Amino acid sequence: MKTNNKVITNELINEKLEAIGFGDKQASDEDLAKESVLKHFNIEFTDSFNSNADFYIYEESTVDGYSVHVATHDMDNINISENVYYYDSDLGDALEEFIKYSNGDEECPEIIYVDDLHQQYIDDAMCQLFEYLSERFEEDIIDELESKGYKQQEIKIEL
C-alpha cells in the first residue's frame, strides 16, 4: 500500500502565504504588512483633503476649545453619537471596519482622507487587518491543500 507523502507543514503554508503577501516575511515587516493590506482591499490613504474621498478621519475643535475626532463616510451628514470620538485611540476600530467592508478595485481604489498619516491608530488598524486576513488565508490554503490530497501533519506528544 502506498502512503501519502503530501503533508501540510507550517513551511508549506507560509510559502503559500508569502506568495500572496501574508506570510512570516510580511508579518515581521510593518511596511510590507501595511502594503499587503492596502493592496488586498484596494485602499489608498491621503492627507490632502479631497471632497471625493470615501472615508474621512480628522480632528475638529468644539466651541469651547476641546479636540474631538471625526470618522465618517459622509461629510455632509455627521452623526455625533456615531462619528465623533473623544479619544483618537478609538479611531482604529472605525478605520478597520470601514476598510473591511470597503469595495475598492484596482482601477478605482477607495480613498481614505486622514489629516495626519502618522497616527498610531492607522498602524493598529493595519496590524489587526493583517492578522485577520492572514488567518483567513491560512484556512483557505489548508482547505485547498486538503482538497488536493494533502494531509495535516501529525503531532506526536510523548508523556
PyMOL commands that set and color helices and strands:
alter all, ss='L'
color gray80, all
select helices_A, chain A and resi 10-19+24-27+30-41+80-83+88-100+120-147
alter helices_A, ss='H'
color red, helices_A
select strands_A, chain A and resi 7-8+43-46+55-61+67-72+84-85+110-114+151-152
alter strands_A, ss='S'
color yellow, strands_A
deselect
rebuild
show_as cartoon
